[in-house]
Structures are given as structure tokens and as C-alpha cells.
Amino acid sequence: MALKTISTNEAVPGMIVSQDIYTFNNQLLIGARTPLTDRIITRLKFYSIGEIEIIEGEDVDYFATSGENSQKNQDAPDWYVTSGANQIFYTHLDEVKASEEFKRFEASYENFSQEFKNSLDDIVAGGKDVNTTKLLMQINSVLHESRTSINLLDMLHCLRDHSDYVYHHSVNVALICNVMGKWLNYSEKETATLTLCGLLHDIGKLQIPSSILDKPSSLTPEEFTLVKTHTTKGFQLLKNKNIDDHIKCSALMHHERCDGSGYPNQYLARSIDSYAKIVAIADTYDAMTCARPYRGPLCPFEVIEFFEFEGLQKFDPHFILTFLNGIIQTYQGNTVILSDGQRGTILMLNKNYLSRPVISVGNKYIDLAARHELTIKSII
């Protein structure tokens, strides 16, 4: 049996891991001889697993189809399974894209994104100060084109084809932060500051070579290490600007995690700026619901489930639960399609399992908390 150690950034679906993989605190992530899927790769990156050992050669086909491995997949969480669910979700997105409201939103979004790009270039290349008043006025014009928080999130899902990832991602994170500020009952001033934190959190990436940021293939360990420096580079760009300290700290700390597994300083929860904790959630949500070279976009309920299983250790419990409750409350009463093709309505939430509500399907009720073989695959 041929074995090879690779960077997690080089992992692609179909590869077979040779041994059990554990988190830093000895929690089993995936078992030996498990085939990689998009969601497993996402999970490995989420837990900062830098390298994995894979099986090469003829043995791959055997392990991928063996009864032992099939049983492991049956026992694995739902995000281990790759399916055609994203195609179902895009049916809903197509309806959103066809609306006049979305067309107005997209036009406003694109206009602001270009103005924002010019503003960031002036700050990074020209050394200019940050005009927070102008940025807030411009992004408010985008916010005014959405009726509700979930309407805003739906429309963001329709804007996943942009190639200029850094700028559009920053705008997306800012919009999600604005929604979070409202869910947290922040004041208008606090919400404005949080929105600016989202806008400027990735400014350091403008000092990373575009050849690395836009690389279509996996990054090498050395390239990934360089990309991680965008946090400190961003802080250096902003530290002497006349802006709120939360904005500076968010640029530095948005990849820190409450359990100490983040970067650049491996801070624990008590040392991480509170606004940076919120930006971290918005940043992760947008990244997971956006197609990336190593995986496709996830349905919102898949992301909710991912956060429930992975997020309470990584993220501030108050903020992550507020985020999850805000999303799930908005979806109550909506029609959904389940993984087996059934169509139903979200009737009642499971407080302890937000991603698995009770679904009304005709004259019957399906409690997804008790039916682990079923998941919500689209919202219509």
C-alpha cells in the first residue's frame, strides 16, 4: 500500500486518508480509509489540519468501495456526503435572480463594490486615510435595496460568480455584520462600526501577490503561510489611521478562534476583540456559502449544521448562537425540499438542534432531529 503525505490545501475529493485524523484536543475528525469529499476537506481546513496522509495507487479503488468504508460513511455526519443538493438550491436562486428587486440590488452592489475597490487602493497604495463616513453612506445604499435580513442573505447567494474575490467578499462580510448588529440589538453607531469592521477586515490581502490569491490550484504550504500574514499586514495598514480600534483589531484577529487554534497569535477567547469575533463568523459563513476551488457552495442549512457541530468551541457562544437563531427564526414557515425529494414546511424549531426542525409534509410531521438520514437541501 503506497502512502503519501500532502498539504490539506492539495487535498481533492476522492482521495483516501490512510489513518484516523484527530483535532488538537483528540476529537476524531474522520476515520482511517475514509474517502475525502468537499465537506470533509472543509472540515479539515476548519480545524487547521495542515497535512494528511493519503493512500495512492490501486488500493484507492478498493478502499473507496469496500464494505468497511461504506459503513463509516453511513455513520458519519451528513456533511460527509456529497450529493446533487446544490443543483436543487440553485432552483431557488434562479427565482431570486429573476426578480426586479435583485436586479436593483445587484446594480447597487456592483456600484459600491467598484467604489470600495478604489477606496481600498487609495488606502493601500496611496496612503490615504479611511473615509468612514463615505463608506457607510455607500454601503447603506446597498442595504436599502433589501427588504429583510434573509432577503439580503438570499441575494448575496446569487452573487457568487464574481472573480474579484477579495473586494466582493469584504462587501459580503460587511453586509452580514450589519445584519448581526441588528440581531444583537446594537445601537446604530455600534452597528456602523461593526459594518466597517467587516468591510476592512481583509485589507491586508491587498499586500499579498495576486498570483497567489487568484491561484486556480491548491496553495503550497509556503504560499498558505504567506496568505496568513494578511492579518498582520492589515493591522499595520490600519494601526495609524483615525478609525475605531475595533476595526484595527478585526483586521488582525478575524482568524483567531476562541479555543486558541486560530492565527496569527493563537489567542484564546478572552484576548479576542468582541467585534473581531463577530467578523470571524460572518467571514466563515460567506466563505462556506461561496464556491471555492476545493468545494462548491453549501446550502444555508448545511452551514447551520456545520456551525452547530464545529462552531461552539471555535466561536464565541453568544455570537454564534445569535447568528444561528437569527437565520433559523427567519426561515420558520418557509417551504423546503428534503434530501429525499419530499417538499414540506418548517413547522417548529428544535431549540437544541437548530439545523433540524420539525417539517410538515402533507398530513405527516417529520422531526429531523430524529431522522438523521434526512437533511434540508433547499429553501423555496
C-alpha positions as CSV (number, residue, x, y, z in Angstrom):
1,M,0.0,0.0,0.0
2,A,1.6,3.3,-1.2
3,L,1.2,6.2,1.2
4,K,1.9,9.9,0.6
5,T,1.8,12.9,2.9
6,I,0.3,16.0,1.4
7,S,-0.8,19.5,2.4
8,T,-4.5,19.8,3.2
9,N,-4.5,22.5,0.5
10,E,-3.6,19.9,-2.0
11,A,-6.5,17.6,-1.0
12,V,-9.2,16.9,-3.5
13,P,-12.4,14.8,-3.3
14,G,-11.9,11.1,-3.9
15,M,-8.5,10.8,-2.1
16,I,-8.4,8.2,0.7
17,V,-6.9,9.1,4.1
18,S,-4.7,6.3,5.5
19,Q,-5.2,6.8,9.2
20,D,-7.5,8.4,11.8
21,I,-7.3,12.2,11.9
22,Y,-7.8,14.0,15.3
23,T,-8.2,17.6,16.3
24,F,-5.7,19.2,18.6
25,N,-7.8,18.1,21.6
26,N,-8.0,14.5,20.4
27,Q,-11.5,14.6,18.9
28,L,-11.8,12.2,16.0
29,L,-12.5,14.1,12.8
30,I,-12.5,11.3,10.2
31,G,-11.6,7.6,10.4
32,A,-8.9,5.8,8.5
33,R,-9.6,4.8,4.9
34,T,-12.4,7.4,4.5
35,P,-12.7,9.0,1.1
36,L,-12.4,12.8,1.1
37,T,-15.4,14.8,0.0
38,D,-15.8,18.6,-0.4
39,R,-17.2,18.8,3.1
40,I,-14.6,16.7,4.8
41,I,-11.9,18.9,3.2
42,T,-13.7,22.0,4.5
43,R,-13.8,20.4,7.9
44,L,-10.1,19.6,7.9
45,K,-9.3,23.2,7.0
46,F,-11.8,24.4,9.6
47,Y,-9.8,22.5,12.3
48,S,-6.4,23.8,10.9
49,I,-5.2,20.3,9.9
50,G,-2.1,21.2,7.9
51,E,-1.2,17.8,6.5
52,I,-2.8,14.4,5.8
53,E,-1.5,11.0,4.7
54,I,-3.4,9.5,1.7
55,I,-3.4,6.1,0.0
56,E,-2.1,6.0,-3.5
57,G,-2.3,3.5,-6.3
58,E,-4.6,0.6,-6.9
59,D,-5.6,0.4,-3.2
60,V,-7.6,3.6,-3.6
61,D,-10.4,1.9,-5.6
62,Y,-10.6,-1.0,-3.0
63,F,-10.9,1.3,0.0
64,A,-13.4,3.6,-1.8
65,T,-15.8,0.8,-2.4
66,S,-15.2,-1.6,0.4
67,G,-17.9,-2.5,2.9
68,E,-15.9,-1.3,5.8
69,N,-15.5,2.2,4.4
70,S,-19.2,2.3,3.3
71,Q,-20.2,1.7,6.9
72,K,-18.0,4.5,8.1
73,N,-19.7,6.8,5.6
74,Q,-23.1,5.8,6.9
75,D,-22.1,6.6,10.4
76,A,-20.5,9.9,9.5
77,P,-22.3,13.3,9.9
78,D,-24.4,14.5,7.0
79,W,-21.9,16.9,5.6
80,Y,-19.6,14.0,4.8
81,V,-21.9,13.0,2.0
82,T,-21.6,14.8,-1.4
83,S,-24.8,15.0,-3.3
84,G,-26.6,16.9,-6.0
85,A,-28.3,19.1,-3.5
86,N,-26.6,22.3,-4.7
87,Q,-28.5,22.0,-8.0
88,I,-31.8,21.9,-6.1
89,F,-30.8,25.0,-4.2
90,Y,-30.0,26.9,-7.4
91,T,-33.6,26.5,-8.5
92,H,-34.5,28.8,-5.7
93,L,-31.6,31.2,-6.5
94,D,-32.7,31.4,-10.1
95,E,-36.1,32.7,-8.9
96,V,-34.4,35.3,-6.8
97,K,-32.1,36.3,-9.7
98,A,-35.2,36.9,-11.9
99,S,-36.8,39.4,-9.6
100,E,-36.7,43.1,-10.2
101,E,-35.6,43.6,-6.6
102,F,-32.5,41.5,-7.1
103,K,-31.6,43.4,-10.3
104,R,-31.7,46.7,-8.3
105,F,-29.7,45.2,-5.5
106,E,-27.1,43.8,-7.9
107,A,-26.7,47.2,-9.6
108,S,-26.3,49.0,-6.3
109,Y,-23.9,46.2,-5.0
110,E,-21.7,46.4,-8.1
111,N,-21.6,50.2,-8.0
112,F,-20.5,50.2,-4.4
113,S,-18.0,47.3,-4.9
114,Q,-16.2,49.3,-7.5
115,E,-16.1,52.5,-5.4
116,F,-15.0,50.4,-2.4
117,K,-12.2,48.9,-4.5
118,N,-11.0,52.4,-5.4
119,S,-11.1,53.4,-1.7
120,L,-9.0,50.4,-0.6
121,D,-6.5,51.0,-3.4
122,D,-6.2,54.6,-2.2
123,I,-5.6,53.5,1.4
124,V,-3.0,50.7,0.5
125,A,-1.2,52.3,-2.4
126,G,-1.8,56.0,-1.8
127,G,-1.5,56.0,1.9
128,K,-4.8,58.0,2.3
129,D,-6.9,58.0,5.4
130,V,-10.1,55.9,5.7
131,N,-13.2,57.9,4.9
132,T,-15.6,56.0,7.1
133,T,-18.5,58.4,6.5
134,K,-18.3,57.9,2.8
135,L,-18.0,54.1,3.1
136,L,-21.1,54.0,5.3
137,M,-23.2,56.2,3.1
138,Q,-22.3,54.0,0.1
139,I,-23.0,50.6,1.7
140,N,-26.3,51.9,3.2
141,S,-27.4,52.4,-0.4
142,V,-27.0,48.7,-0.9
143,L,-28.7,47.8,2.3
144,H,-31.7,49.8,1.4
145,E,-32.3,47.5,-1.6
146,S,-33.2,44.5,0.6
147,R,-36.4,44.1,2.5
148,T,-35.3,41.7,5.3
149,S,-32.2,40.0,6.6
150,I,-33.0,36.7,4.9
151,N,-33.8,38.5,1.7
152,L,-30.4,40.1,1.9
153,L,-28.7,36.7,2.5
154,D,-30.6,35.2,-0.4
155,M,-29.4,37.9,-2.7
156,L,-25.8,37.5,-1.6
157,H,-26.1,33.8,-2.5
158,C,-26.9,35.0,-6.1
159,L,-23.6,37.0,-6.3
160,R,-21.2,34.0,-6.1
161,D,-19.7,34.2,-9.6
162,H,-17.5,37.2,-9.1
163,S,-13.9,36.7,-9.8
164,D,-12.6,39.7,-7.8
165,Y,-13.0,37.7,-4.6
166,V,-11.2,39.9,-2.0
167,Y,-13.3,43.0,-2.6
168,H,-16.7,41.3,-3.0
169,H,-16.0,39.0,0.0
170,S,-15.3,42.1,2.1
171,V,-18.6,43.7,1.0
172,N,-20.5,40.5,1.8
173,V,-18.9,40.2,5.2
174,A,-19.8,43.8,5.9
175,L,-23.4,43.2,4.9
176,I,-23.6,40.1,7.1
177,C,-22.1,42.1,10.0
178,N,-24.7,44.7,9.6
179,V,-27.4,42.1,9.9
180,M,-25.6,40.7,13.0
181,G,-25.6,44.1,14.6
182,K,-29.3,44.3,14.3
183,W,-29.8,40.8,15.7
184,L,-27.6,41.7,18.7
185,N,-29.6,44.9,19.3
186,Y,-26.6,47.0,18.8
187,S,-27.0,50.8,18.6
188,E,-26.8,52.5,15.2
189,K,-23.3,53.6,16.0
190,E,-22.2,50.2,17.1
191,T,-23.7,48.5,14.0
192,A,-22.0,51.1,11.8
193,T,-18.6,50.3,13.4
194,L,-19.3,46.6,13.1
195,T,-20.1,47.1,9.4
196,L,-16.8,48.9,8.9
197,C,-15.0,46.1,10.6
198,G,-16.4,43.7,8.0
199,L,-15.5,46.0,5.2
200,L,-11.9,46.4,6.2
201,H,-11.1,43.0,7.7
202,D,-9.3,41.6,4.7
203,I,-7.4,44.8,3.6
204,G,-4.1,43.0,4.3
205,K,-4.8,40.7,1.4
206,L,-4.1,43.6,-1.0
207,Q,-0.4,43.2,0.0
208,I,-0.4,39.5,-0.9
209,P,0.6,38.8,-4.6
210,S,-2.4,38.4,-6.8
211,S,-0.7,35.4,-8.4
212,I,-1.2,33.6,-5.0
213,L,-4.6,34.9,-4.1
214,D,-6.0,34.1,-7.6
215,K,-4.1,30.8,-8.0
216,P,-6.6,28.3,-9.5
217,S,-4.8,25.3,-8.0
218,S,-4.0,24.4,-4.3
219,L,-1.6,26.6,-2.5
220,T,1.7,25.2,-1.3
221,P,2.4,25.2,2.5
222,E,4.7,28.2,1.9
223,E,2.1,30.1,-0.1
224,F,-0.6,29.4,2.6
225,T,1.8,30.7,5.3
226,L,2.2,33.9,3.2
227,V,-1.5,34.3,2.8
228,K,-2.0,34.0,6.6
229,T,0.2,37.1,7.0
230,H,-2.7,39.2,5.7
231,T,-3.9,39.6,9.2
232,T,-0.8,41.4,10.5
233,K,-0.4,43.3,7.2
234,G,-3.9,44.6,7.6
235,F,-3.3,45.7,11.1
236,Q,-0.1,47.5,10.0
237,L,-2.0,49.3,7.3
238,L,-4.7,50.5,9.7
239,K,-3.0,51.0,13.0
240,N,-2.2,54.7,12.5
241,K,-5.5,55.6,10.8
242,N,-8.1,57.7,12.5
243,I,-10.6,54.9,12.9
244,D,-12.2,52.9,15.7
245,D,-9.8,50.4,17.4
246,H,-12.4,47.6,16.8
247,I,-11.7,48.0,13.1
248,K,-8.0,47.6,13.5
249,C,-8.4,44.6,15.8
250,S,-10.8,42.9,13.4
251,A,-8.2,43.1,10.7
252,L,-5.7,41.4,13.0
253,M,-7.9,38.9,14.8
254,H,-10.6,37.7,12.4
255,H,-8.9,34.4,12.1
256,E,-8.3,33.9,15.8
257,R,-10.5,31.2,17.4
258,C,-11.8,31.0,20.9
259,D,-10.2,27.7,21.6
260,G,-6.7,29.0,20.6
261,S,-6.5,27.2,17.3
262,G,-6.5,30.4,15.1
263,Y,-3.9,32.7,13.9
264,P,-1.7,34.8,13.9
265,N,-1.3,34.7,17.7
266,Q,-3.4,31.7,18.8
267,Y,-5.4,34.0,21.2
268,L,-8.0,32.4,23.5
269,A,-11.5,33.9,23.7
270,R,-10.7,36.4,26.4
271,S,-8.0,38.0,24.3
272,I,-10.0,38.4,21.1
273,D,-11.8,41.7,20.3
274,S,-15.6,41.3,20.5
275,Y,-16.2,42.8,17.1
276,A,-13.5,40.6,15.6
277,K,-15.4,37.5,17.0
278,I,-18.5,38.6,15.0
279,V,-16.4,39.3,11.9
280,A,-15.0,35.8,12.2
281,I,-18.5,34.3,12.0
282,A,-19.5,36.4,9.0
283,D,-16.2,35.7,7.3
284,T,-16.6,32.0,7.7
285,Y,-20.3,32.0,6.7
286,D,-19.6,33.9,3.5
287,A,-16.6,31.7,2.7
288,M,-18.7,28.5,3.2
289,T,-21.7,29.6,1.1
290,C,-19.4,30.8,-1.7
291,A,-17.9,28.3,-4.2
292,R,-14.2,27.9,-3.8
293,P,-11.6,25.9,-5.8
294,Y,-11.7,23.0,-3.4
295,R,-15.5,22.7,-2.9
296,G,-18.9,24.0,-4.1
297,P,-21.2,26.4,-2.1
298,L,-23.2,25.0,0.7
299,C,-26.9,25.4,1.4
300,P,-27.6,27.6,4.4
301,F,-28.9,24.7,6.5
302,E,-25.8,22.7,5.8
303,V,-23.8,25.7,7.1
304,I,-26.1,26.0,10.2
305,E,-25.4,22.3,10.9
306,F,-21.7,22.7,10.4
307,F,-21.7,25.6,12.9
308,E,-23.7,23.6,15.4
309,F,-21.2,20.8,15.3
310,E,-18.0,22.8,14.9
311,G,-18.7,26.3,16.0
312,L,-19.4,26.4,19.7
313,Q,-15.7,25.7,20.5
314,K,-14.3,27.9,17.8
315,F,-16.5,30.9,18.0
316,D,-18.0,33.0,20.9
317,P,-21.1,31.0,22.0
318,H,-23.3,34.1,22.4
319,F,-22.4,35.4,19.0
320,I,-22.7,32.1,17.1
321,L,-26.0,31.2,18.8
322,T,-27.4,34.7,18.0
323,F,-26.3,34.2,14.4
324,L,-27.8,30.7,14.1
325,N,-31.0,31.8,15.9
326,G,-31.3,34.8,13.6
327,I,-31.1,32.8,10.5
328,I,-33.3,29.9,11.6
329,Q,-36.1,32.1,13.0
330,T,-36.3,33.9,9.7
331,Y,-36.8,30.6,7.9
332,Q,-39.6,29.3,10.1
333,G,-42.7,28.8,8.0
334,N,-40.8,28.5,4.7
335,T,-41.2,25.7,2.2
336,V,-38.2,23.4,1.9
337,I,-37.0,20.4,-0.1
338,L,-35.5,17.5,1.9
339,S,-32.7,15.3,0.8
340,D,-35.1,12.5,-0.3
341,G,-37.1,14.9,-2.5
342,Q,-40.0,15.5,-0.2
343,R,-41.4,19.0,0.0
344,G,-42.7,20.4,3.3
345,T,-42.9,23.4,5.6
346,I,-40.8,24.3,8.6
347,L,-43.4,24.0,11.3
348,M,-41.4,24.1,14.6
349,L,-37.8,24.7,15.6
350,N,-35.8,22.3,17.7
351,K,-34.1,24.6,20.2
352,N,-31.2,22.1,20.8
353,Y,-30.8,21.2,17.1
354,L,-31.4,24.3,15.1
355,S,-30.5,22.8,11.7
356,R,-33.1,20.0,12.2
357,P,-36.6,21.5,12.7
358,V,-39.9,19.7,12.5
359,I,-41.2,19.6,9.0
360,S,-44.9,19.4,8.0
361,V,-45.2,17.2,4.8
362,G,-48.8,16.8,3.8
363,N,-50.6,15.2,6.8
364,K,-47.5,14.0,8.5
365,Y,-44.7,15.6,10.5
366,I,-41.1,14.8,10.2
367,D,-38.8,15.6,13.2
368,L,-35.4,15.9,11.5
369,A,-33.7,15.7,14.9
370,A,-34.9,12.0,15.0
371,R,-34.4,11.4,11.3
372,H,-30.6,11.8,10.7
373,E,-30.8,10.2,7.2
374,L,-32.7,13.3,6.1
375,T,-31.5,16.9,5.7
376,I,-32.8,20.2,4.4
377,K,-31.3,20.7,0.9
378,S,-33.0,23.8,-0.3
379,I,-35.4,26.6,0.7
380,I,-38.0,27.5,-1.9
